């Protein structure tokens, strides 16, 4: 089982972490008391190229988009998934993604089976 972040509510300065954006991207709060005009909270937010440095108001508001709003979060279990390539000679090879399974498959693969862990309450 791996972990992901689940939003628990709007940003609060007393929350110890973890944090994420309103659209679920992880955020690392570096500073909560930066002495500048209305943006005392500094965070590194995960994006498509790595991380972006973002300045927030004391309430976790970002001036350029609601999706970037800072939120309190908690670690939540995420189901494990694997893809299994099956071959006629009894061999099977495990992969962490369908792409990996397809990229590494040989011509004699019979099928690719997707397994997903069922979480309690699903």
Legacy VTK file of the C-alpha trace (Angstrom):
# vtk DataFile Version 3.0
C-alpha trace
ASCII
DATASET POLYDATA
POINTS 122 float
0.000 0.000 0.000
1.273 3.488 -0.831
0.108 6.840 0.513
-1.444 9.862 -1.118
-2.747 13.119 0.304
-6.379 13.666 1.268
-7.608 17.241 1.803
-8.900 17.819 5.337
-9.802 21.505 5.070
-8.562 24.986 4.247
-5.051 26.068 5.219
-4.456 26.747 8.923
-1.173 28.036 10.317
-1.402 25.627 13.277
-1.644 22.523 11.051
1.690 20.647 11.211
1.355 19.255 7.669
1.211 17.770 5.203
-0.250 20.320 2.785
-1.492 20.276 -0.796
-3.196 22.557 -3.282
-6.952 22.591 -3.856
-6.392 20.392 -6.916
-4.378 17.857 -4.877
-0.728 18.638 -5.694
1.688 18.213 -2.756
3.035 21.426 -1.213
5.921 21.908 1.211
5.472 24.955 3.439
8.888 26.510 3.994
7.977 29.690 5.861
4.889 31.148 7.548
6.257 34.527 8.607
7.930 36.091 5.586
7.996 39.856 6.154
6.414 41.063 2.922
3.166 42.577 1.752
0.283 40.152 2.485
2.112 36.933 1.514
3.809 35.532 4.635
3.448 31.849 3.623
6.038 30.448 1.209
5.649 26.943 -0.210
7.131 24.682 -2.864
4.286 23.211 -4.918
4.650 20.139 -7.130
4.098 20.938 -10.816
4.825 19.411 -14.214
8.492 20.469 -14.172
9.278 19.724 -10.515
8.324 22.359 -7.945
7.316 26.020 -8.072
7.946 28.572 -5.333
4.560 30.078 -4.418
3.679 32.954 -2.077
0.405 32.705 -0.156
-1.630 34.960 2.093
-1.898 34.006 5.771
-5.147 32.206 4.831
-3.465 30.115 2.096
-4.881 32.117 -0.812
-2.887 32.431 -4.039
-3.730 35.477 -6.155
-3.578 33.698 -9.516
-5.933 30.771 -9.212
-8.214 28.844 -6.901
-6.615 25.492 -7.924
-3.386 26.653 -6.272
-5.098 27.498 -2.948
-3.200 25.934 -0.029
-5.072 23.225 1.893
-4.449 21.108 4.989
-4.070 17.433 4.178
-3.386 14.048 5.713
-1.692 10.909 4.465
-4.257 8.494 3.077
-3.646 4.942 1.913
-3.722 4.436 -1.830
-4.240 1.039 -3.439
-1.287 -0.728 -4.995
-1.546 -1.610 -8.660
0.500 -3.994 -10.768
0.350 -5.287 -14.324
1.385 -8.882 -14.905
2.607 -10.114 -18.293
1.695 -13.785 -18.742
3.674 -16.063 -21.080
2.973 -19.603 -22.383
6.027 -21.155 -20.728
4.716 -20.357 -17.223
6.704 -17.183 -16.652
5.105 -13.978 -15.427
6.649 -10.556 -15.065
5.370 -7.794 -12.774
5.282 -4.104 -13.747
4.227 -0.906 -11.970
2.430 0.533 -15.011
0.651 -0.682 -18.140
3.138 1.260 -20.240
6.048 -0.554 -18.631
4.311 -3.924 -19.137
3.638 -3.162 -22.806
7.108 -1.728 -23.456
8.811 -4.809 -22.007
6.473 -7.435 -23.421
7.779 -9.914 -25.957
5.821 -11.255 -28.925
4.849 -14.432 -27.083
2.941 -12.642 -24.295
-0.487 -14.278 -23.868
-2.053 -11.407 -21.944
-1.480 -8.599 -19.487
-3.519 -8.735 -16.263
-4.145 -5.629 -14.161
-4.357 -6.110 -10.377
-5.567 -3.369 -8.036
-5.617 -3.682 -4.254
-9.118 -3.247 -2.832
-9.153 -0.829 0.077
-11.393 -1.310 3.110
-14.743 0.396 2.510
-14.549 0.310 -1.295
LINES 1 123
122 0 1 2 3 4 5 6 7 8 9 10 11 12 13 14 15 16 17 18 19 20 21 22 23 24 25 26 27 28 29 30 31 32 33 34 35 36 37 38 39 40 41 42 43 44 45 46 47 48 49 50 51 52 53 54 55 56 57 58 59 60 61 62 63 64 65 66 67 68 69 70 71 72 73 74 75 76 77 78 79 80 81 82 83 84 85 86 87 88 89 90 91 92 93 94 95 96 97 98 99 100 101 102 103 104 105 106 107 108 109 110 111 112 113 114 115 116 117 118 119 120 121
